[in-house]
Amino acid sequence: MNPNLFNLIPFLLALVSVSSGFAQPNRSEPNRLILAHYMPWYQAKPTSERWGWHWTMNAYDPDRTVDQTREIASHLYPLVGPYDSNDANILEYHLLLMKIAGIDGVIVDWYGLQDANDYPLLHRNTKHLVEWASRLGLKVVVCYEDQTIAKLVALGKIKKTDQVQHAIGEIQWMSDHWFGLESYVRQDNCPVLLSFGRQGLTDEQWARCLQKLDCQVAYYAQQEAREGATGVFDWPLPKQGLEVTEAFNDRIRYQALAGQAIPVAYPRFIDIYAEAGVHDSWGRIPDAGGLTFRKTLDQALDTGAPLIQLATWNDWGEGTAIEPSQEYGYRDLEYLQKRRRAVIDPAFANQSVDLKLPGRLLNLRRFQGAKPAGFVNHLNQISQWLADGDMKQARRRIVDWEKNLPVESQ
């Protein structure tokens, strides 16, 4: 993703000019939803036959290990190691961990249906993620990658004159398969849809697309308002720093735009593109000992916006992951738990010690030795207890299995 697409000033002017036409949040949803932006693009052995680009960037070799860590295209290292986005055990681990941390669901990065580049793999993984989210009781929103349209034109997959119709077809497919799910987030009874970037459709083309849809959507554009859109969502802009995020959030508060903008919280931005030889770095936002995440999350919560986006759950190449890492552990998720309890849900009971339970379940899932009869069924029951919030029962059963199998507890 290119996070430096836009200057904030035009966004602020546009936001003020169209604010009166925005829809209000659907009060049938919980008052506030915290959603984590999720990347479904990782390929890893042995789930896949090879290591995918997002772990290698054609410069790193995950088959090479140093001090029991694989060489990957990231300054950070996932606590559970590099993984495959099509691994059901990883999907379970991620989503259970989110739920225990106080995250309501995912905003999944989706590249569409066309057979080009790695789009089919991303689509397959996104479908599996949506299925798992529905199963475990988490919400789903799609963020459509606008850049795919221009790339499909360049590849000769679609005609330039057919760009609007192509986007309509993509959204119609989402309507037929995802928008009607109970897990899909709705606003004013319309499914919420985000689009990232402005490298595909122009503003005028998006307006025509929205007008011609058979289904009405609550559409959010990145950073700058578009004609016909419900609102805008914020994103880290590393070359502009924390000030641009603060300005976005101030505008929400001072202009009473809580129902028309999605603020963003993020822990840092430390990409590896320059080191990998992909292109120049987009810039840096330091972790600052956790202050960046605490500050951006507190500001986002303070806006009163019904939807808050965490950017990101797992973009390891850009260093924005709040998924537990060897470097930072569960730190950011522990803070999120506290703030959810203080600001959104005083009855939220999950504690920092509970965050380790999905990883311990994952270790049991990965156990390679002889498995007792009914082992998988027992693990499925643990998963359900975690999803239902029964930490006591889940922990007791996990400990029982760890005592009887050579599996390291966390």
Secondary structure, 3 states (H helix, E strand, C coil): CCCCCCCHHHHHHHHHHHHHHCCCCCCCCCCCEEEEEECCCCCCCCCCCCCCHHHHCCCCCCCCEECCEECCCCCCCECCCCCCCCCHHHHHHHHHHHHHHCCCEEEEEECCCCCCCCHHHHHHHHHHHHHHHHHHCCEEEEEEECHHHHHHHHCCCCCHHHHHHHHHHHHHHHHHHHHCCCCECEECCEEEEEEECCCCCCHHHHHHHHHHCCCCCEEEEECCCCCCCCEEECCCCCCCCHHHHHHHHHHHHHCCCCCCEECEECCCEECCHHHHCCCCCCCEECCHHHHHHHHHHHHHHHCCCCEEEECCCCCCCCCCCCCCECCCECHHHHHHHHHHHHHHCCCCCCCHHHHHHHHHHHHHHCCCCCCCCCHHHHHHHHHHHHHHCCHHHHHHHHHHHHHHCCCCCC
